[in-house]
Amino acid sequence: IDNNGVPPGWAILAGSPDTMDANNNVGVSGAVDFGALPSATPDGGTWVGIGADGGFIETFGQTVAGLTAGVQYTISWYAGNFGYSPDSLRYINPNAIDALIDGASVGTGSTLALGSDWFAESVTFVATSSSHDLSFQLATGAKSYMSIDGISITAVPEPQTLALMLAG
């Protein structure tokens, strides 16, 4: 659990994302200033929180290698909007998580209002090289603080491969 920190293998690219769990909002042990009580993440106990406030948007990412140029991939994750609401700070507006490849948006998850649930999200992209920089940030500058967990990338089967799998 880390204020201004991300899990191993990830890097902070802008702002100060946080690694947290249901007992530690914005990475501060015992601070539970969520706008809505979070439910358990489908992927484990900790997640990354990213915020936006008009003047800044927090971003984190990593380089993904082993891709094949020309192949379509799906980026999947779980998103929650539990917000952050201590005292007069009210990071509780609806927002969505934007997935970026090499700094350009490849798609955005659903816009989520403040609530206690996690939602499965995904976007697709076609690799243009064997490695790309994958990052996440909030889609708008609306004053909000969202959570992300369970990030994965999988190749999308080509139609003829999918037909053979279904026929089998």
N, CA, C and O of each residue as an XYZ file, in Angstrom:
672
protein
N       0.867     -1.163      0.000
C       0.000      0.000      0.000
C       0.906      1.216      0.000
O       1.776      1.346      0.861
N       0.709      2.106     -0.957
C       1.679      3.176     -1.124
C       1.013      4.448     -1.632
O       0.373      4.448     -2.684
N       1.170      5.530     -0.878
C       0.738      6.837     -1.348
C       1.783      7.308     -2.352
O       2.977      7.291     -2.050
N       1.356      7.725     -3.535
C       2.262      8.128     -4.595
C       3.127      6.936     -5.010
O       4.352      7.039     -5.076
N       2.480      5.812     -5.285
C       3.203      4.623     -5.699
C       2.326      3.671     -6.489
O       1.101      3.684     -6.363
N       2.962      2.848     -7.301
C       2.264      1.861     -8.115
C       2.911      0.495     -7.885
O       4.027      0.428     -7.371
N       2.238     -0.587     -8.254
C       2.799     -1.922     -8.045
C       4.095     -2.130     -8.834
O       4.352     -1.416     -9.803
N       4.915     -3.111     -8.420
C       6.148     -3.419     -9.146
C       5.867     -3.669    -10.630
O       4.864     -4.288    -10.985
N       6.752     -3.185    -11.480
C       6.602     -3.352    -12.917
C       5.885     -2.195    -13.594
O       5.913     -2.077    -14.819
N       5.243     -1.342    -12.806
C       4.544     -0.174    -13.329
C       5.316      1.073    -12.944
O       6.080      1.058    -11.979
N       5.124      2.156    -13.691
C       5.799      3.416    -13.422
C       4.788      4.548    -13.375
O       3.805      4.545    -14.115
N       5.033      5.511    -12.506
C       4.223      6.724    -12.471
C       4.677      7.611    -13.628
O       5.865      7.906    -13.761
N       3.736      8.029    -14.459
C       4.047      8.870    -15.611
C       3.636     10.319    -15.408
O       4.235     11.221    -15.995
N       2.624     10.553    -14.585
C       2.177     11.916    -14.277
C       1.396     11.893    -12.967
O       0.662     10.945    -12.687
N       1.560     12.931    -12.182
C       0.815     13.030    -10.933
C       1.325     12.058     -9.891
O       2.517     11.755     -9.839
N       0.413     11.570     -9.058
C       0.795     10.699     -7.947
C      -0.229      9.589     -7.719
O      -0.915      9.591     -6.697
N      -0.348      8.624     -8.668
C      -1.256      7.492     -8.438
C      -0.906      6.775     -7.136
O       0.208      6.914     -6.630
N      -1.842      6.017     -6.601
C      -1.663      5.354     -5.317
C      -2.019      3.875     -5.413
O      -2.925      3.493     -6.154
N      -1.305      3.050     -4.665
C      -1.681      1.649     -4.499
C      -2.445      1.562     -3.191
O      -1.968      2.048     -2.165
N      -3.618      0.954     -3.208
C      -4.478      0.965     -2.026
C      -5.314     -0.303     -1.919
O      -5.266     -1.177     -2.784
N      -6.073     -0.379     -0.844
C      -7.072     -1.421     -0.656
C      -8.255     -0.816      0.092
O      -8.283      0.390      0.338
N      -9.216     -1.636      0.448
C     -10.449     -1.113      1.055
C     -10.215     -0.423      2.395
O     -11.068      0.338      2.852
N      -9.066     -0.678      3.034
C      -8.768     -0.063      4.325
C      -7.801      1.111      4.222
O      -7.475      1.736      5.231
N      -7.340      1.416      3.005
C      -6.297      2.420      2.826
C      -6.557      3.239      1.578
O      -6.048      2.901      0.509
N      -7.330      4.300      1.682
C      -7.565      5.162      0.529
C      -6.367      6.081      0.332
O      -5.724      6.492      1.297
N      -6.079      6.392     -0.897
C      -4.905      7.145     -1.343
C      -3.639      6.678     -0.644
O      -2.758      7.477     -0.328
N      -3.558      5.364     -0.405
C      -2.343      4.773      0.107
C      -2.008      5.115      1.545
O      -0.896      4.839      1.994
N      -2.934      5.707      2.278
C      -2.661      6.095      3.655
C      -3.326      5.089      4.591
O      -4.552      4.979      4.617
N      -2.526      4.362      5.351
C      -3.031      3.334      6.252
C      -4.092      3.902      7.185
O      -3.869      4.914      7.851
N      -5.231      3.254      7.228
C      -6.317      3.675      8.098
C      -7.186      4.788      7.544
O      -8.237      5.083      8.113
N      -6.777      5.411      6.455
C      -7.584      6.477      5.847
C      -8.623      5.835      4.939
O      -8.277      5.226      3.927
N      -9.859      5.967      5.290
C     -10.934      5.348      4.504
C     -11.912      6.412      4.027
O     -13.126      6.270      4.178
N     -11.379      7.461      3.461
C     -12.189      8.591      3.006
C     -12.738      8.365      1.605
O     -12.699      9.263      0.764
N     -13.246      7.170      1.359
C     -13.864      6.881      0.072
C     -15.197      7.620     -0.008
O     -15.852      7.848      1.009
N     -15.590      7.991     -1.226
C     -16.904      8.580     -1.428
C     -17.996      7.529     -1.347
O     -19.129      7.830     -0.973
N     -17.654      6.285     -1.701
C     -18.562      5.139     -1.606
C     -17.742      3.960     -1.098
O     -16.573      3.817     -1.457
N     -18.338      3.125     -0.276
C     -17.646      1.978      0.299
C     -17.282      0.984     -0.802
O     -18.175      0.471     -1.477
N     -15.980      0.695     -1.003
C     -15.603     -0.225     -2.090
C     -15.958     -1.671     -1.773
O     -15.911     -2.097     -0.619
N     -16.310     -2.413     -2.808
C     -16.474     -3.858     -2.675
C     -15.121     -4.497     -2.952
O     -14.199     -3.830     -3.420
N     -15.001     -5.791     -2.663
C     -13.747     -6.499     -2.897
C     -13.454     -6.547     -4.392
O     -14.343     -6.823     -5.197
N     -12.216     -6.281     -4.755
C     -11.839     -6.336     -6.157
C     -11.869     -7.779     -6.660
O     -11.449     -8.680     -5.934
N     -12.347     -8.022     -7.863
C     -12.398     -9.386     -8.395
C     -11.013     -9.992     -8.625
O     -10.902    -11.199     -8.837
N      -9.957     -9.175     -8.587
C      -8.623     -9.653     -8.926
C      -7.660     -9.709     -7.741
O      -6.480     -9.996     -7.944
N      -8.101     -9.453     -6.546
C      -7.182     -9.485     -5.415
C      -7.480     -8.380     -4.435
O      -8.557     -7.785     -4.476
N      -6.534     -8.093     -3.545
C      -6.805     -7.163     -2.465
C      -6.386     -5.734     -2.694
O      -6.909     -4.835     -2.035
N      -5.449     -5.484     -3.615
C      -4.983     -4.124     -3.816
C      -5.274     -3.658     -5.232
O      -5.456     -4.468     -6.140
N      -5.315     -2.341     -5.410
C      -5.552     -1.758     -6.726
C      -4.859     -0.411     -6.805
O      -4.298      0.068     -5.820
N      -4.900      0.203     -7.996
C      -4.301      1.520     -8.187
C      -5.417      2.552     -8.286
O      -6.414      2.341     -8.977
N      -5.239      3.665     -7.590
C      -6.171      4.780     -7.654
C      -5.559      5.913     -8.467
O      -4.403      6.281     -8.262
N      -6.344      6.461     -9.390
C      -5.883      7.579    -10.212
C      -6.927      8.691    -10.173
O      -8.131      8.434    -10.177
N      -6.450      9.911    -10.136
C      -7.354     11.045    -10.004
C      -7.199     12.071    -11.102
O      -6.263     12.036    -11.900
N      -8.146     12.981    -11.114
C      -8.127     14.115    -12.036
C      -8.809     15.283    -11.337
O      -9.701     15.103    -10.508
N      -8.363     16.487    -11.692
C      -8.940     17.687    -11.085
C      -8.742     18.890    -12.000
O      -8.228     19.920    -11.565
N      -9.137     18.770    -13.237
C      -9.010     19.890    -14.162
C      -7.578     20.245    -14.493
O      -7.196     20.235    -15.663
N      -6.770     20.561    -13.481
C      -5.392     20.962    -13.686
C      -4.414     19.812    -13.807
O      -3.284     20.009    -14.253
N      -4.827     18.614    -13.417
C      -3.931     17.469    -13.534
C      -4.719     16.195    -13.793
O      -5.896     16.094    -13.445
N      -4.062     15.237    -14.400
C      -4.603     13.894    -14.574
C      -3.468     12.932    -14.266
O      -2.431     12.965    -14.928
N      -3.652     12.072    -13.265
C      -2.625     11.096    -12.905
C      -2.575      9.980    -13.951
O      -3.606      9.545    -14.465
N      -1.352      9.524    -14.254
C      -1.140      8.501    -15.273
C      -0.081      7.520    -14.795
O       0.909      7.923    -14.184
N      -0.283      6.231    -15.069
C       0.743      5.232    -14.793
C       0.785      4.249    -15.951
O      -0.188      4.125    -16.694
N       1.907      3.546    -16.111
C       2.008      2.622    -17.237
C       3.236      1.743    -17.173
O       3.984      1.762    -16.195
N       3.435      0.973    -18.228
C       4.592      0.105    -18.376
C       4.772     -0.231    -19.850
O       3.848     -0.068    -20.648
N       5.958     -0.698    -20.207
C       6.213     -1.161    -21.560
C       5.811     -2.626    -21.655
O       6.207     -3.439    -20.819
N       5.025     -2.961    -22.671
C       4.577     -4.335    -22.903
C       5.341     -4.872    -24.105
O       5.295     -4.290    -25.189
N       6.042     -5.982    -23.910
C       6.839     -6.579    -24.984
C       6.246     -7.934    -25.370
O       5.357     -8.450    -24.693
N       6.750     -8.498    -26.463
C       6.299     -9.813    -26.902
C       5.053     -9.785    -27.762
O       4.417    -10.819    -27.971
N       4.700     -8.624    -28.258
C       3.536     -8.491    -29.125
C       3.938     -8.825    -30.560
O       5.125     -8.869    -30.883
N       2.952     -9.059    -31.409
C       3.189     -9.316    -32.824
C       2.534     -8.206    -33.632
O       1.331     -7.969    -33.521
N       3.339     -7.525    -34.449
C       2.803     -6.441    -35.273
C       1.698     -6.974    -36.176
O       1.831     -8.052    -36.755
N       0.605     -6.220    -36.298
C      -0.528     -6.599    -37.130
C      -1.582     -7.419    -36.415
O      -2.655     -7.657    -36.969
N      -1.302     -7.855    -35.199
C      -2.261     -8.666    -34.435
C      -3.091     -7.746    -33.546
O      -2.581     -6.782    -32.976
N      -4.390     -8.064    -33.438
C      -5.279     -7.297    -32.575
C      -5.221     -7.860    -31.154
O      -5.227     -9.074    -30.951
N      -5.165     -6.958    -30.180
C      -5.104     -7.328    -28.765
C      -6.237     -6.659    -28.005
O      -6.698     -5.579    -28.374
N      -6.677     -7.310    -26.944
C      -7.670     -6.747    -26.037
C      -6.987     -6.409    -24.722
O      -6.319     -7.251    -24.121
N      -7.162     -5.165    -24.282
C      -6.715     -4.734    -22.964
C      -7.948     -4.801    -22.068
O      -8.967     -4.178    -22.366
N      -7.860     -5.555    -20.970
C      -8.989     -5.703    -20.046
C      -8.578     -5.231    -18.659
O      -7.408     -5.321    -18.286
N      -9.547     -4.728    -17.896
C      -9.301     -4.318    -16.523
C     -10.625     -4.225    -15.782
O     -11.696     -4.263    -16.388
N     -10.538     -4.105    -14.478
C     -11.701     -3.816    -13.635
C     -11.599     -2.364    -13.199
O     -10.517     -1.888    -12.856
N     -12.725     -1.661    -13.214
C     -12.761     -0.255    -12.815
C     -13.818     -0.045    -11.740
O     -14.875     -0.676    -11.747
N     -13.508      0.851    -10.823
C     -14.462      1.248     -9.798
C     -14.351      2.743     -9.563
O     -13.276      3.324     -9.713
N     -15.458      3.361     -9.195
C     -15.438      4.787     -8.857
C     -15.898      4.926     -7.408
O     -17.059      5.224     -7.130
N     -14.957      4.702     -6.495
C     -15.244      4.831     -5.068
C     -15.002      6.252     -4.583
O     -15.401      6.626     -3.480
N     -14.335      7.041     -5.433
C     -14.086      8.428     -5.101
C     -13.116      8.608     -3.945
O     -12.588      7.649     -3.383
N     -12.907      9.855     -3.618
C     -12.078     10.270     -2.482
C     -12.736     11.515     -1.935
O     -12.887     12.506     -2.649
N     -13.133     11.473     -0.660
C     -13.962     12.559     -0.158
C     -13.674     12.916      1.304
O     -14.571     12.861      2.145
N     -12.424     13.282      1.604
C     -12.173     13.746      2.970
C     -12.540     15.222      3.100
O     -12.243     16.015      2.206
N     -13.169     15.588      4.183
C     -13.495     16.988      4.458
C     -14.108     17.678      3.236
O     -15.141     17.237      2.733
N     -13.485     18.746      2.759
C     -14.057     19.507      1.649
C     -13.582     19.031      0.277
O     -14.123     19.465     -0.740
N     -12.584     18.148      0.227
C     -12.158     17.588     -1.064
C     -13.220     16.603     -1.520
O     -13.571     15.683     -0.781
N     -13.725     16.782     -2.707
C     -14.818     15.916     -3.162
C     -14.484     15.404     -4.561
O     -14.991     15.924     -5.555
N     -13.632     14.387     -4.633
C     -13.282     13.752     -5.906
C     -14.295     12.641     -6.164
O     -13.974     11.460     -6.034
N     -15.510     13.020     -6.527
C     -16.600     12.036     -6.599
C     -17.402     12.115     -7.900
O     -18.463     11.499     -8.000
N     -16.925     12.849     -8.885
C     -17.675     12.987    -10.134
C     -17.558     11.744    -11.003
O     -16.593     10.989    -10.879
N     -18.534     11.523    -11.885
C     -18.432     10.421    -12.843
C     -17.221     10.621    -13.753
O     -16.860     11.750    -14.086
N     -16.605      9.515    -14.147
C     -15.490      9.555    -15.074
C     -15.305      8.151    -15.640
O     -16.035      7.226    -15.284
N     -14.335      8.006    -16.511
C     -14.007      6.719    -17.126
C     -12.499      6.593    -17.194
O     -11.781      7.591    -17.116
N     -12.020      5.375    -17.337
C     -10.587      5.131    -17.459
C     -10.241      4.997    -18.933
O     -10.878      4.252    -19.678
N      -9.217      5.736    -19.331
C      -8.749      5.781    -20.709
C      -7.489      4.925    -20.826
O      -6.552      5.099    -20.046
N      -7.455      4.006    -21.789
C      -6.275      3.187    -22.072
C      -5.507      3.833    -23.215
O      -6.084      4.198    -24.239
N      -4.199      3.969    -23.027
C      -3.356      4.611    -24.042
C      -2.255      3.662    -24.490
O      -1.669      2.947    -23.677
N      -1.981      3.660    -25.780
C      -0.845      2.951    -26.348
C       0.079      4.006    -26.930
O      -0.320      4.797    -27.785
N       1.313      4.008    -26.457
C       2.308      4.984    -26.899
C       1.795      6.415    -26.777
O       2.082      7.263    -27.623
N       1.030      6.674    -25.712
C       0.541      8.016    -25.423
C      -0.739      8.423    -26.119
O      -1.258      9.508    -25.859
N      -1.266      7.575    -27.004
C      -2.507      7.896    -27.717
C      -3.639      6.996    -27.219
O      -3.444      5.796    -27.024
N      -4.794      7.568    -27.019
C      -5.941      6.803    -26.542
C      -6.344      5.737    -27.555
O      -6.464      6.012    -28.750
N      -6.555      4.505    -27.057
C      -7.088      3.435    -27.906
C      -8.504      3.070    -27.484
O      -9.138      2.203    -28.085
N      -8.995      3.740    -26.446
C     -10.361      3.501    -26.014
C     -10.548      3.808    -24.545
O      -9.596      3.883    -23.769
N     -11.800      3.982    -24.192
C     -12.177      4.368    -22.849
C     -13.220      3.394    -22.325
O     -14.102      2.952    -23.062
N     -13.110      3.064    -21.045
C     -14.135      2.253    -20.411
C     -15.410      3.051    -20.233
O     -15.506      4.196    -20.675
N     -16.381      2.446    -19.590
C     -17.667      3.107    -19.341
C     -17.507      4.243    -18.347
O     -16.669      4.186    -17.446
N     -18.324      5.279    -18.521
C     -18.362      6.351    -17.534
C     -19.102      5.825    -16.316
O     -20.253      5.399    -16.409
N     -18.430      5.859    -15.176
C     -18.990      5.299    -13.947
C     -19.308      6.408    -12.950
O     -18.482      7.282    -12.687
N     -20.504      6.357    -12.408
C     -20.873      7.247    -11.315
C     -20.298      6.685    -10.024
O     -19.912      5.518     -9.966
N     -20.243      7.509     -8.998
C     -19.784      7.073     -7.695
C     -20.606      5.868     -7.249
O     -21.835      5.892     -7.325
N     -19.935      4.817     -6.785
C     -20.631      3.612     -6.346
C     -19.666      2.616     -5.749
O     -18.459      2.857     -5.714
N     -20.196      1.488     -5.275
C     -19.409      0.498     -4.551
C     -18.930     -0.680     -5.383
O     -18.210     -1.534     -4.866
N     -19.300     -0.754     -6.635
C     -19.023     -1.949     -7.442
C     -17.832     -1.778     -8.376
O     -17.419     -0.665     -8.703
N     -17.296     -2.923     -8.793
C     -16.274     -3.011     -9.833
C     -16.959     -3.395    -11.135
O     -17.974     -4.093    -11.125
N     -16.407     -2.942    -12.256
C     -16.965     -3.244    -13.568
C     -15.856     -3.722    -14.498
O     -14.763     -3.156    -14.518
N     -16.148     -4.772    -15.270
C     -15.198     -5.270    -16.266
C     -15.203     -4.335    -17.468
O     -16.260     -4.001    -18.003
N     -14.011     -3.915    -17.887
C     -13.853     -2.990    -19.003
C     -12.849     -3.578    -19.991
O     -11.994     -4.376    -19.606
N     -12.947     -3.189    -21.261
C     -11.949     -3.630    -22.235
C     -11.985     -2.748    -23.472
O     -13.011     -2.158    -23.811
N     -10.839     -2.675    -24.136
C     -10.688     -1.992    -25.418
C      -9.742     -2.829    -26.264
O      -9.002     -3.656    -25.731
N      -9.760     -2.625    -27.571
C      -8.859     -3.369    -28.444
C      -7.959     -2.405    -29.221
O      -8.289     -1.237    -29.426
N      -6.818     -2.935    -29.641
C      -5.897     -2.180    -30.488
C      -5.122     -3.170    -31.346
O      -5.045     -4.355    -31.021
N      -4.555     -2.686    -32.431
C      -3.713     -3.504    -33.293
C      -2.264     -3.084    -33.051
O      -1.918     -1.911    -33.191
N      -1.421     -4.050    -32.686
C      -0.007     -3.764    -32.442
C       0.666     -3.368    -33.750
O       0.394     -3.944    -34.804
N       1.535     -2.388    -33.667
C       2.302     -1.970    -34.845
C       3.777     -2.332    -34.694
O       4.569     -2.138    -35.616
N       4.143     -2.864    -33.512
C       5.509     -3.319    -33.275
C       5.477     -4.384    -32.183
O       4.411     -4.728    -31.673
N       6.648     -4.900    -31.829
C       6.709     -5.968    -30.829
C       6.583     -5.447    -29.400
O       6.370     -6.233    -28.477
N       6.711     -4.140    -29.205
C       6.503     -3.583    -27.867
C       5.819     -2.226    -27.978
O       6.014     -1.478    -28.937
N       5.020     -1.941    -26.974
C       4.312     -0.665    -26.897
C       4.280     -0.218    -25.443
O       4.371     -1.033    -24.525
N       4.148      1.092    -25.250
C       3.957      1.640    -23.917
C       2.463      1.699    -23.636
O       1.720      2.389    -24.334
N       2.026      0.972    -22.610
C       0.628      0.938    -22.184
C       0.494      1.826    -20.954
O       1.286      1.717    -20.017
N      -0.503      2.702    -20.954
C      -0.738      3.541    -19.779
C      -2.233      3.768    -19.580
O      -3.050      3.518    -20.467
N      -2.558      4.252    -18.382
C      -3.944      4.511    -18.007
C      -4.040      5.871    -17.323
O      -3.150      6.280    -16.576
N      -5.144      6.556    -17.600
C      -5.463      7.815    -16.942
C      -6.977      7.986    -16.998
O      -7.671      7.211    -17.655
N      -7.481      8.997    -16.310
C      -8.914      9.256    -16.388
C      -9.221      9.968    -17.695
O      -8.403     10.730    -18.210
N     -10.408      9.711    -18.223
C     -10.782     10.200    -19.550
C     -11.017     11.704    -19.597
O     -10.791     12.333    -20.631
N     -11.467     12.287    -18.490
C     -11.722     13.729    -18.472
C     -11.057     14.351    -17.256
O     -10.589     13.645    -16.363
N     -11.019     15.660    -17.229
C     -10.457     16.387    -16.101
C     -11.448     16.603    -14.971
O     -11.153     17.330    -14.022
N     -12.634     15.975    -15.059
C     -13.636     16.126    -13.997
C     -13.028     15.702    -12.665
O     -12.303     14.708    -12.610
N     -13.304     16.422    -11.614
C     -12.749     16.139    -10.293
C     -13.251     14.776     -9.812
O     -14.354     14.652     -9.279
N     -12.411     13.762    -10.015
C     -12.796     12.393     -9.686
C     -11.571     11.574     -9.336
O     -10.439     11.967     -9.619
N     -11.812     10.438     -8.722
C     -10.745      9.531     -8.294
C     -11.269      8.113     -8.488
O     -12.191      7.680     -7.797
N     -10.670      7.396     -9.438
C     -11.161      6.055     -9.780
C     -10.104      4.998     -9.488
O      -8.925      5.304     -9.308
N     -10.551      3.758     -9.446
C      -9.689      2.628     -9.134
C      -9.634      1.664    -10.300
O     -10.617      1.485    -11.019
N      -8.454      1.029    -10.488
C      -8.248      0.077    -11.573
C      -7.475     -1.125    -11.042
O      -6.564     -0.980    -10.227
N      -7.847     -2.308    -11.513
C      -7.201     -3.545    -11.070
C      -7.351     -4.600    -12.157
O      -8.157     -4.441    -13.074
N      -6.588     -5.661    -12.058
C      -6.746     -6.815    -12.944
C      -6.448     -6.535    -14.398
O      -7.161     -7.020    -15.277
N      -5.418     -5.769    -14.669
C      -5.089     -5.394    -16.050
C      -4.479     -6.592    -16.776
O      -3.587     -7.259    -16.253
N      -4.973     -6.856    -17.990
C      -4.408     -7.935    -18.805
C      -4.488     -7.563    -20.284
O      -5.306     -6.742    -20.699
N      -3.610     -8.195    -21.063
C      -3.620     -8.033    -22.523
C      -3.625     -9.423    -23.124
O      -2.791    -10.261    -22.781
N      -4.576     -9.667    -24.030
C      -4.655    -10.957    -24.724
C      -4.850    -10.733    -26.217
O      -5.493     -9.773    -26.641
N      -4.283    -11.638    -26.998
C      -4.454    -11.570    -28.446
C      -5.875    -11.985    -28.806
O      -6.437    -12.896    -28.198
N      -6.444    -11.318    -29.788
C      -7.771    -11.661    -30.287
C      -7.579    -12.695    -31.399
O      -6.839    -12.437    -32.348
N      -8.232    -13.864    -31.302
C      -8.060    -14.872    -32.362
C      -8.538    -14.341    -33.716
O      -9.531    -13.619    -33.804
N      -7.806    -14.718    -34.763
C      -8.230    -14.354    -36.111
C      -9.514    -15.104    -36.432
O      -9.729    -16.194    -35.900
N     -10.384    -14.551    -37.292
C     -11.667    -15.188    -37.580
C     -11.557    -16.653    -37.998
O     -12.357    -17.476    -37.554
N     -10.581    -16.997    -38.845
C     -10.467    -18.397    -39.283
C     -10.050    -19.303    -38.127
O     -10.484    -20.453    -38.064
N      -9.214    -18.804    -37.208
C      -8.825    -19.597    -36.041
C     -10.026    -19.782    -35.121
O     -10.245    -20.872    -34.593
N     -10.795    -18.728    -34.931
C     -11.987    -18.808    -34.097
C     -12.990    -19.803    -34.685
O     -13.598    -20.569    -33.937
N     -13.172    -19.808    -35.999
C     -14.096    -20.745    -36.655
C     -13.641    -22.191    -36.432
O     -14.466    -23.066    -36.170
N     -12.345    -22.440    -36.535
C     -11.827    -23.789    -36.299
C     -12.030    -24.212    -34.837
O     -12.363    -25.365    -34.563
N     -11.829    -23.277    -33.905
C     -12.041    -23.590    -32.498
C     -13.500    -23.921    -32.238
O     -13.800    -24.868    -31.510
N     -14.402    -23.162    -32.817
C     -15.832    -23.408    -32.624
C     -16.269    -24.707    -33.271
O     -17.101    -25.430    -32.722
N     -15.702    -25.014    -34.458
C     -16.059    -26.250    -35.153
C     -15.582    -27.470    -34.379
O     -16.218    -28.523    -34.413
N     -14.453    -27.324    -33.677
C     -13.885    -28.422    -32.894
C     -14.725    -28.718    -31.708
O     -14.402    -29.615    -30.930
